[in-house]
Amino acid sequence: MSSLVSARSVGKIYPLPTGELRVFQDLDFDLERGELVAVMGASGVGKTTFLNLLGALDRPSEGTILLEGEDINAKTGREKSRLRNRKIGFVFQSFHLLPEFSALENVFLPLLIAGMEKREAVRRGSALLAEVFLEDRADQKPGLLSGGEQQRVAIARALVNEPKLLLADEPTGNLDWKTGEAVIQLIKDLHERRGLSSVIVTHNEKVARYCDKLYMMEGGRLKLF
């Protein structure tokens, strides 16, 4: 296997009125192609910040992050947006679905933003909803869906652009364990079927057991368990 993502000597500093807050220092990380990796750690240790750095939603204060050999932080804002739209899928704890749109519309909207013709976008969005077992809920708005159903819509949306990298931030955090277990099993199945490379931030050891590797974040660094 070869690395899809490589982070070297990454540091992240936030300025404060009385100084600065250092979240990371000399953090190294490799995600091999095809790996499903969990990252755990205490609340506030920087797990979400780490995921945002990998997904080019934030930039490191120090070091480099390479995606398929490209330094993502050497890119312009527009280039980063294009990179995220083509290569990275995001799943969040709070779903972030647009309440005024149906499940299907939420899924295919990224394709329209990318410039795809609507008929093809609808076709691909419908296919993704079928993959997450929600084809019969395509016309429902998020407010009429259960938490587990909303997260499955969010997973379909994350994958509709056929990304190479999937980043999930506490994807089961707002769900009871029975529902959450079904969601993490779905992520694992899609990860394998679609040949993804995936990082899941979680506080739940049961979720971590579904992954190939477990990293603990402590003291601004990652330790492989």
C-alpha positions as CSV (number, residue, x, y, z in Angstrom):
1,M,0.0,0.0,0.0
2,S,1.0,3.6,-0.5
3,S,0.0,6.7,1.5
4,L,-3.0,8.7,0.3
5,V,-2.4,11.2,3.1
6,S,0.9,12.2,4.7
7,A,1.2,14.8,7.4
8,R,4.7,15.8,8.5
9,S,5.7,18.0,11.5
10,V,2.3,19.5,11.7
11,G,1.7,22.2,14.2
12,K,-1.4,24.3,14.9
13,I,-1.4,27.4,17.0
14,Y,-4.4,29.7,17.8
15,P,-3.6,33.2,19.0
16,L,-5.1,34.3,22.4
17,P,-5.3,37.7,24.0
18,T,-2.7,36.7,26.5
19,G,-0.5,34.5,24.3
20,E,-1.2,31.5,22.2
21,L,-2.8,28.0,22.3
22,R,-0.8,25.3,20.8
23,V,-2.9,22.3,19.7
24,F,-0.3,20.2,17.8
25,Q,3.4,20.1,17.6
26,D,5.5,17.9,15.3
27,L,2.5,15.7,14.5
28,D,3.1,13.0,11.9
29,F,0.5,10.8,10.3
30,D,0.1,8.5,7.3
31,L,-3.1,7.1,5.9
32,E,-2.5,4.2,3.6
33,R,-4.8,3.7,0.6
34,G,-7.7,1.5,1.6
35,E,-7.2,1.9,5.4
36,L,-10.1,2.6,7.8
37,V,-8.5,4.4,10.8
38,A,-10.0,5.6,14.1
39,V,-8.7,8.6,16.1
40,M,-9.7,8.8,19.8
41,G,-8.7,11.1,22.6
42,A,-10.1,13.3,25.4
43,S,-12.6,16.0,24.7
44,G,-10.8,19.2,23.5
45,V,-7.6,17.5,22.6
46,G,-7.9,18.6,19.0
47,K,-9.4,15.6,17.1
48,T,-11.8,17.8,15.1
49,T,-9.1,20.3,14.4
50,F,-7.0,17.5,13.0
51,L,-9.8,16.3,10.8
52,N,-10.3,19.8,9.5
53,L,-6.6,20.1,8.6
54,L,-6.7,16.8,6.7
55,G,-9.8,18.0,4.8
56,A,-8.3,21.4,3.9
57,L,-11.0,23.2,6.0
58,D,-8.3,24.7,8.1
59,R,-4.5,25.2,7.6
60,P,-1.7,24.2,9.8
61,S,0.6,26.8,11.4
62,E,3.6,24.5,10.7
63,G,4.4,21.5,8.6
64,T,2.9,20.0,5.5
65,I,-0.1,17.8,4.6
66,L,0.0,15.9,1.3
67,L,-3.0,14.4,-0.4
68,E,-1.8,12.1,-3.2
69,G,1.5,13.8,-3.1
70,E,0.1,17.4,-3.4
71,D,0.6,20.0,-0.6
72,I,-3.0,20.9,0.0
73,N,-2.0,24.1,1.9
74,A,0.0,25.4,-1.0
75,K,-3.3,25.8,-2.9
76,T,-5.5,28.8,-3.2
77,G,-8.9,29.0,-1.6
78,R,-10.6,28.2,-4.9
79,E,-8.2,25.2,-5.5
80,K,-9.0,23.9,-2.1
81,S,-12.7,24.1,-2.7
82,R,-12.3,22.2,-5.9
83,L,-10.1,19.6,-4.2
84,R,-12.7,19.1,-1.4
85,N,-15.5,18.7,-4.0
86,R,-13.6,16.1,-6.1
87,K,-11.6,14.1,-3.6
88,I,-12.9,14.4,0.0
89,G,-16.2,13.4,1.6
90,F,-17.2,14.7,5.0
91,V,-19.6,13.2,7.5
92,F,-20.4,15.3,10.7
93,Q,-22.0,14.4,14.0
94,S,-24.8,16.9,13.4
95,F,-25.7,15.8,9.9
96,H,-25.8,19.3,8.4
97,L,-28.6,18.6,6.0
98,L,-30.5,21.4,4.4
99,P,-33.9,21.3,6.0
100,E,-35.8,22.9,3.0
101,F,-34.6,20.2,0.6
102,S,-35.6,16.5,0.3
103,A,-33.2,13.7,1.1
104,L,-32.5,13.2,-2.6
105,E,-31.9,16.9,-3.2
106,N,-29.5,17.0,-0.2
107,V,-27.5,14.1,-1.8
108,F,-27.2,15.4,-5.4
109,L,-26.7,19.1,-4.6
110,P,-22.9,18.8,-4.5
111,L,-23.0,17.4,-8.0
112,L,-24.9,20.5,-9.2
113,I,-22.4,22.7,-7.5
114,A,-19.6,20.8,-9.4
115,G,-21.4,21.6,-12.6
116,M,-23.1,18.3,-13.4
117,E,-26.3,18.3,-15.5
118,K,-29.3,17.8,-13.3
119,R,-30.6,14.6,-14.8
120,E,-27.3,12.8,-14.2
121,A,-27.0,14.3,-10.7
122,V,-30.5,13.0,-9.8
123,R,-29.6,9.5,-11.2
124,R,-26.4,9.3,-9.2
125,G,-28.1,10.7,-6.1
126,S,-30.8,8.1,-6.4
127,A,-28.3,5.4,-6.7
128,L,-26.5,6.5,-3.6
129,L,-29.7,6.6,-1.6
130,A,-30.4,3.0,-2.7
131,E,-26.9,2.1,-1.4
132,V,-27.8,3.4,2.0
133,F,-31.2,1.8,1.9
134,L,-33.3,5.0,1.7
135,E,-34.7,4.9,-1.8
136,D,-38.2,4.9,-0.3
137,R,-37.4,8.1,1.6
138,A,-36.0,10.1,-1.3
139,D,-38.8,12.7,-1.2
140,Q,-38.9,13.3,2.5
141,K,-37.3,16.3,4.1
142,P,-34.8,15.9,7.0
143,G,-37.3,16.9,9.6
144,L,-39.4,13.8,8.8
145,L,-36.4,11.4,9.0
146,S,-35.0,9.7,12.1
147,G,-31.5,10.5,13.3
148,G,-30.1,7.3,11.8
149,E,-31.9,8.1,8.5
150,Q,-30.5,11.6,8.4
151,Q,-27.0,10.3,9.0
152,R,-27.4,7.8,6.2
153,V,-28.5,10.7,3.9
154,A,-25.4,12.6,5.0
155,I,-23.2,9.6,4.2
156,A,-24.7,9.3,0.7
157,R,-24.1,13.0,0.2
158,A,-20.5,12.6,1.3
159,L,-19.9,9.9,-1.3
160,V,-21.9,11.2,-4.3
161,N,-18.8,12.8,-5.8
162,E,-16.9,9.5,-5.5
163,P,-14.2,10.9,-3.2
164,K,-11.0,9.0,-2.4
165,L,-10.8,10.3,1.2
166,L,-13.7,10.0,3.7
167,L,-13.5,12.0,6.9
168,A,-16.1,11.4,9.6
169,D,-16.3,13.4,12.8
170,E,-18.2,11.5,15.5
171,P,-20.6,10.0,13.0
172,T,-22.5,8.1,15.7
173,G,-22.3,10.8,18.4
174,N,-26.0,11.8,18.2
175,L,-27.4,8.3,17.9
176,D,-28.2,5.5,20.3
177,W,-25.8,2.6,20.0
178,K,-28.2,0.3,18.1
179,T,-28.6,3.0,15.4
180,G,-25.0,4.0,15.6
181,E,-23.8,0.5,15.1
182,A,-25.9,0.2,11.9
183,V,-24.3,3.5,10.7
184,I,-20.7,2.5,11.4
185,Q,-21.3,-0.9,9.8
186,L,-22.7,0.9,6.7
187,I,-19.6,3.2,6.6
188,K,-17.4,0.2,6.8
189,D,-19.3,-1.6,4.0
190,L,-19.2,1.5,1.8
191,H,-15.5,2.0,2.6
192,E,-14.7,-1.5,1.4
193,R,-17.0,-1.5,-1.7
194,R,-15.8,1.9,-2.9
195,G,-12.1,1.5,-2.1
196,L,-12.1,4.5,0.2
197,S,-9.4,5.6,2.6
198,S,-11.2,6.8,5.7
199,V,-10.5,8.5,9.1
200,I,-13.2,8.4,11.8
201,V,-12.9,10.6,14.9
202,T,-14.8,9.0,17.7
203,H,-15.0,8.8,21.5
204,N,-16.7,5.4,21.3
205,E,-14.4,2.3,21.6
206,K,-17.1,0.2,20.0
207,V,-16.8,2.3,16.8
208,A,-13.0,2.0,16.9
209,R,-13.2,-1.8,16.8
210,Y,-14.6,-1.6,13.3
211,C,-11.4,0.1,12.1
212,D,-8.1,-1.3,10.9
213,K,-6.0,1.0,13.1
214,L,-6.6,3.0,16.3
215,Y,-4.7,6.2,17.1
216,M,-4.9,8.0,20.4
217,M,-4.3,11.8,20.4
218,E,-2.4,12.9,23.5
219,G,-0.2,16.0,24.1
220,G,-0.6,17.2,20.5
221,R,0.6,13.9,18.9
222,L,-0.8,10.7,17.6
223,K,0.1,7.4,19.2
224,L,-0.7,4.1,17.3
225,F,-2.4,1.4,19.5
